[in-house]
Amino acid sequence: QVQLVESGGGSVQAGGSLRLSCAASGSPFSRYTMGWFRQTPGKERTFVAAISTNGGSTYYADSVKGRFTISRDNARITMHLQMNSLKPEDTAVYYCAATRVATGSLLYTESSYIYWGQGTQVTVSS
């Protein structure tokens, strides 16, 4: 089992930046593909980004490509999401998650992820 804890959320003006972190413990972190999802009130969680077990492959939602960067440090068992050029529509609760899925369309699917953090709020004001 993997325990995940997010941090780094907060409030920022449009155009600003935030860096989210996800600290893991439990089962070997390096065995899991890691992802970020986000959720706004009344809506389902949506895929933001994912990174392969060794960090060699990354995947992004079209809405964040070129603005967000996902990374991981297996030695420090952490994952990060650098968010630049933030927009009000990026406002959401952000969750980190772990999956055994290695590649393919399932990486973009919430139900493929088996471990989740508690979420961290990101608020972007215009």
C-alpha positions in Angstrom: 0.0 0.0 0.0 1.1 3.6 -0.7 0.2 6.6 1.4 0.3 10.0 -0.5 0.3 13.5 1.0 0.1 16.6 -1.2 1.4 20.0 -0.3 2.1 23.3 -1.9 -1.4 24.5 -2.8 -2.5 28.1 -2.2 -3.8 31.3 -3.7 -2.1 33.1 -6.5 -3.0 35.7 -9.1 -3.5 34.8 -12.8 -0.1 34.4 -14.5 1.6 33.3 -11.3 3.2 30.0 -10.4 2.8 27.3 -7.8 4.7 24.0 -7.2 2.8 21.1 -5.8 4.5 18.2 -4.0 3.4 14.7 -3.3 5.2 12.8 -0.6 4.9 9.0 -0.6 5.4 6.3 1.9 4.7 2.6 2.1 5.1 0.2 -0.9 8.1 1.0 -3.2 7.3 4.3 -4.9 9.3 3.5 -8.0 6.9 0.7 -8.9 4.1 3.1 -9.7 3.2 5.4 -12.4 2.2 8.6 -10.7 -0.4 11.2 -11.7 -2.1 14.4 -10.8 -5.9 15.0 -11.1 -8.0 18.0 -10.2 -11.6 18.5 -9.2 -13.9 21.5 -8.9 -17.1 21.4 -6.9 -19.9 19.3 -8.4 -17.6 17.9 -11.1 -15.7 14.7 -11.5 -11.9 14.5 -11.1 -10.1 15.2 -14.3 -6.6 14.1 -15.4 -3.9 16.7 -15.3 -0.6 14.9 -15.8 1.2 11.6 -15.3 4.8 10.3 -15.2 6.2 6.9 -15.7 8.0 4.9 -13.1 11.5 6.1 -14.0 10.4 9.6 -15.1 11.3 9.0 -18.7 7.8 9.5 -20.0 5.3 12.3 -19.2 1.7 12.8 -20.2 -0.4 16.0 -20.0 -4.0 17.1 -20.5 -4.2 19.5 -23.4 -5.4 22.3 -21.1 -2.1 22.3 -19.2 0.5 21.4 -21.9 3.3 24.0 -22.1 2.4 25.4 -18.7 2.7 22.5 -16.2 5.6 20.2 -15.7 5.4 16.9 -13.8 8.5 15.4 -12.3 9.5 12.7 -9.7 12.5 11.9 -7.5 12.4 8.2 -6.7 15.3 8.6 -4.3 13.4 11.1 -2.2 10.0 9.3 -3.0 8.4 12.6 -4.0 6.6 13.9 -7.1 6.1 17.5 -8.1 3.8 19.5 -10.4 5.3 22.9 -11.4 2.4 25.1 -12.5 3.2 28.2 -14.5 1.1 30.8 -16.2 -1.8 29.9 -14.0 -5.3 30.8 -15.1 -8.5 31.1 -13.1 -9.8 27.9 -14.7 -7.0 26.0 -13.0 -8.7 26.6 -9.7 -9.4 23.2 -8.2 -8.5 20.7 -5.6 -5.4 18.9 -6.9 -4.8 15.2 -6.0 -1.8 13.0 -6.5 -2.4 9.3 -7.3 -0.6 6.1 -8.0 -1.3 3.4 -10.6 0.2 0.2 -11.8 -0.8 1.0 -15.3 2.3 1.7 -17.3 1.1 3.2 -20.5 -1.9 3.8 -22.8 -5.2 5.5 -22.5 -5.9 4.1 -19.0 -3.3 6.5 -17.6 -5.8 9.3 -18.2 -8.6 7.5 -16.4 -9.4 8.1 -12.7 -10.5 4.6 -12.1 -7.1 3.3 -13.1 -5.5 4.9 -10.0 -5.6 2.9 -6.8 -3.9 5.2 -4.2 -4.9 8.8 -3.7 -3.8 11.7 -1.5 -6.2 13.9 0.4 -5.9 16.8 -2.0 -4.6 20.4 -1.9 -6.5 23.5 -2.9 -5.2 25.7 -5.7 -7.0 29.1 -6.2 -6.2 31.4 -9.1 -7.7 34.8 -9.0 -8.1 37.1 -12.1 
